[in-house]
Amino acid sequence: MLFRSKSLLLLIAMAVFAALAMTVQASAQKIITIDAPGAGTDAGLGTQANGINPEGTVIGFYLDADSAFHGFRRTPNGKFTKLNVPGAGTGYYQGTGGWGITPSGAIAGDYVDVNCLEHGYILEPDGKFITFEAPGAGTTPISQCTYLGEQGTTPGDINPKGEVAGIILDENNVYHGFVRTLDGKVKTFDPPGAGTGPFQGTWVSFAAGFAANGTAAGWYIDETNTYHGYVRTPDGRIATFDGPGEGVQGTLAESCNSRGATVGSYLDAANLWHGFLRTKEGKITTIDVPFAATGAYDGTQIDAMNDEGIIAGNYIDANGANHGFVLAPDGRITKIEPPGAGPGAGQGTVPYSVGVTGAVTGYFYDANGVEHGFLRSEERRVGKE
């Protein structure tokens, strides 16, 4: 699996929301912990919940006791189906991942074979697997699979029409984005300024970076290994941007919607994380939730947004623990704290996607370092804290 969590990528990568009057909401919400059958129970193992469709089916993957990946599908009544693509390896960090799901139930994801090469797949609602490779994807095998070293094709999301977006790692270990259309044609792309050195290039944000209308968002790594955000419209136009202010050290565009809005995070000159909202016209507004700590590598990170403008993210406290939240279009903030989320550094809760109904999926690490998926839905409003 190319990578497992945004928290890992953020480590590698390295004002209050002025447009709205934020209030903390004591909203009645339902949070379900998702542990796939067969998931490992030691530190570094467990379950990650990624996409969700309108009927409430969740897809994701888990790492078993032997550190092999398996995809899963969880129906609204709690029934799990294991997903293993034919040809997927069964060894260390080999196997199948699930990233996105359509309203009709088609699933997109990746699988890693015995040579530690990445491949794309679509699982159709009738159970048929379609595998595919993007042009230019690398084919050099390696002896030991890692999080970030597998060449090949890695789908990261599928939109309601069935179009797929993701990344490739080429023969020179450079990343490129791609979009696969309904007719099976795959086109790769890179924003201007994307680096061409090993492990530089272009990423599409997984699980939340591909909108219903075909807009894609992500980041590119330039020749100095600095991260910059971008948004790509369905006609192929790419706009690049950085977080506001002087001395921004890196920008990650994590999610976009069909209305042209983009959200993500940036690291400022003082090593503090801030969320942002970028409009279709290019105006960027900083998002800082009031509970976040303000030390180095603390702050606010925005992870996902849907077409209705519901935003999910996480903030980092003074202990280095993550806490999830939902930001409604009217400025209300609701905290997401699954039972069992750990309070230590690198532990806690990180949302991954927001469905069309406002349901949020993601993961949390407990006090023992075991990963668990979660599904959060709002039942009703009961007033302010």
N, C-alpha and C positions, 0 to 999 in steps of 0.2 A: 504494500500500500504506500502510495507516494507520501502522504502524511496523514496523521490521524486527527489533529485538533488545531484550532486556531491559536490556542495558547502556545503550542509548540512553534508554530510559524512566527508568532509575534516575538518569541525569544530569539529565533533565528533572524528575523527582520531587525531583529534587534533589538467665568462669564455665564454663567447660566445661559441656557438656550434663550437668546434675546427675542426671538420671534414669538415665543409663547410664555405665558405665566405658569411656571411649573408648580404643581402641588402634589404632595405625596398622598396616594390613595390607599385606604384600607379596604381594598376590593376583595370580595369573596371570590376565591379562585380555587380551582382544582388542579393539583399537581400529582401526576402519576409517575412513579419511578419505573423505568423500563430496563429490565435485565433479561437479555436473551438467554434461553436455555442453552447450556454448554459454554457460556462465557466464563473466562477465567476469573478467579477470585483473589489473585495475588496482586501486589502493587504493579502498576503499569499495564494491567490487563483489564478486561471488562467490555462494556457496551457503549456505543455512541449512536444516538438518534439524530438523523439528518433531515430528510424531507418528509412532508406530510401533504396529503391531498384533501380536497374538500370534504370527503366522507369520513376522514379521520384515520386513514391508513398511514402508518409511519414506516419508513424504511431507514436502514442504517447498516451497521456492521458491528461485529464483536471480535475480540481477540481471545482465543481459547487458551487452555492451560499449556499448550505446546507453542504458543505465540503464532498460531496460524489464524488468518482472517476468514470470516464467513459473513456474507450478507444476510439480512433478515427483513421480513415483512411482517408487521404487526397490525392486525385488523382492529377495528374499534371495540370488538368484544374481547380483546386480549389474546387472540390466537396468533401464534408465531409460525412462520414458515422460513426454514433455512434456505438461503440462496447460495449455491455453489455452481459457478459457470463451468461447463465441460472444458477441460484444458487448464483450469486453475491448479496451481501447486498446492501442496499440503504441508510444506515445510515452514521454517522460521520466516515470518513476515511475508509469506506467500498467501494466496487465497483470493477471496472475492469481497468487494466493497459495494455498498449501495448508497447513492447520493441524491437522486431526484426521482419523483414520481408524478405522473400526470393524473388529471381527474378520472381518466378511464382505467388507470392502474398500470400503465406502462412504466417500467423502471429503467433508469440508466445508472451505470456504474463502471467500475474497472475490475480487472483481475490480474494477478501476478502469477506468471507461470514458473516452472521449475528452474528456468534460466534467469529468473529475476527480471523479466521483461513485462512491461505494462501493456494491457490491451483494453479496448473499449467494448462494452456490450450494451444492448437494449433487451430487456425481457418484456415481451409483449403480453397483453392481458390473457392470451390463450396459452401461455406457458412456453412459447417459442423464444429461444435465445438467438439474437442477431449479434455477431461480433464484427468489429471493424477496426481499421487502423487509419490514422490520419497521415497524409503525405508528409514525408520528411521525418517521421518518428524514428528514433534510433533503434538499432537491433543488436547492440553489443551486449552479450550476457555478462553477468558478474557472478562471483561464487557465493556471495553472502548478501541477501536482501537487506536494505536499509529503509529509513523513512524517505529519504530524498535522493537516492542514487539510481533509481530504476529508469532506464530509457524506455520509450514507447509512448503509448496513447492513454491518457487518463481523463475520461469524462467527469465533469464536476456537477452537472445539473441538466435537467430536461424541462422544457417549458410546456404549457398545456397543449400546444400544437404538436408536440413531439420532436421539436428541434433540440439538439444537444450542443452544449458548450463545454469546453475543458481545455486541457493543456497537453502539449507533447514535450518530451525531452529528446533532443536530436542526437546524432552521432557524436557531436562535439560537446554534449552535455549543456546545451543552451535551450532554454524554455521558450515556447511559442504558444499563443492562444489559438483555439480553433472553434469553428461553428460547423455543425453537421445539419444540413437541411433535410426536409422530409423525403426527398428523392435519393438520399444517401450520399450526396456530394459533400465533401469536407474541405473547408477553406481555412488555412492558417493565417494569422495576422500578428503584427507587432506594432505598437505605437512608435512614433518617431522618438529616437533617443534610447530605445531599449538596447541594453548591452549585448555583446556577442561573445563574452568570455564564459568559461565554465560556470554553470549555475546562475548566470545572469539571464535576462530576457523577460518574458511576459507570462503573467499568471491571470487566469480567470478565477474569481472568488468562488469557492465550492459551496454548493447547496443554496446559496442566496444571491449569486451574481449573474443570473440570467433571467430576464423579465419575460412576461407573457408575450410581449410584442417583439421579442428578439433582441432587445438591448442587453449588452453585456458590460460588466464592470469588473475591475480588478486592479492590478498594479504591475509596473514594470521595474526592473532592476537595471540601472544604468552602468556604464563602464567603471564608475567609482563605487559601485555596490550600494548606491542610494536608491531608496524606494520612492516611487511616484505613482499617484492615482491616475486612472483613465476611465472613460466610459465610451463604449462603441455602439453606435446606433445601427439599426437593422440594415441600412444601406451601406455600411462599412466605414462611415466617418468616425474618426477617433479624436476625442478631446482629452488632453492631459492637464493635470493640475496638481498643486501641492496645498497643504494646509496653510491657513492664513498666518501672517506674522513673520518676523525675522528669525532666521536660524532654525527653521523646521528641519528635522533630521530624517524624517521619513513619513510617507503617506500611504495608507492602504484603503482603497475603495472596496468595501465589503459587500455592498448590495445596491441594486437599482430597481426601479419600478417602471411600469409602462407609461407613466406620466412624465418621465424624464428626470425624476429626482434620484440622487445618489447619496448614500451614507457610507461612513467609514470612520477611520481614526487616523490621527497624526501624532507624532512625537515631537515636542517642542525643544527649544534650545536648552531647557533645564531638565530634559529627560522625563517630562510629564506627558502622559497620554491624554488626549482630548478627542471626543467624538465630533463629527461634523455632519451637516446636511448641505448638499449642493443642489441648487435648483437647475432646471433645464437651461436657464439663461446663464448659468455659471456662477451665481452668487453663493458664497459659502458662509454658513453660520455655524459657530462653534457650539457644541453641546457638552456641558459639564454638569453631571448630576451632583446634588449637594452633599451626598454621603461619601464621595470618593476622597481618599487621602491625597496629599499633595507632595509627597516625597518622590524621589527618583523612581521612575517606572511604575508609579501609582497612577491614578486618574480614571478616566472614562474611555471605554471602547464600545463602538457601535458595531453590531454584528449583522443585522438583518432588517428588512423593511418590506412591507407588502404594498399592493397598489392603492390601498386605502390610507396609506401613510402611517400605519402602526409600526413603531420602531422597537426593536429589542437589542439589548446590549448587556454589558457587564461593567461593573466598576471594581476597582482594586483598593482594598483597605490598607491600613498601616502595617498589617501583618503580611501583606502580599497575597491575601486570599481574594478570590473572585466572588462577586455577588451579582446575580442576574436582575434585570429590571425590564419593564415594558413602559414605553413612552407613548401615550395616546396623542392623536392629532390636536386635542385641546390642551395639551400640556400636562395632563395627569401622569404621575409616575407610580407604578406598582412594582414592588420588589418581588423577585422570584427566589425563594429559598426552599429547595426541596429538602425534606427531612433526610438527615444524614450527610449533608454537604459538609466537607471538612473546613476547619477554620485556619489552616496553616498556609504557608507560602506555596503558591502553585495549586492549591486545592480550591474547592468551591465550585461555583456555577457559571457556565458560559452558554448562552443561547446560540443556536446555529441557524434557525430559519423561522420565518413567520408565515403561516398559511393564509389562504384567502379569507378564512373565517376569523383570523386573529389568533389562532392556536400557535403556541411557540414550542419548538423542539430544541433539544440541545443535550448537554451532558454536564455531569458534575463529578468531581473527585472527592471521595470520602477521606476520613482522617488516616486511613491506611493506604491511600494512594490508588485505590481501585476506582475505575471509571464506571459510571452508570448513566444511562440515558434518562431523559425526562420528557414528559408532555404536559404543558400547562395550558389550561383553558380558563376563561373568565366566566363566572356564573352570573354575577350581578354586582352593582355598586352599592356600597353601604355607608359612604361618607368619608371624610378626611381624618387623617391622624392628627 
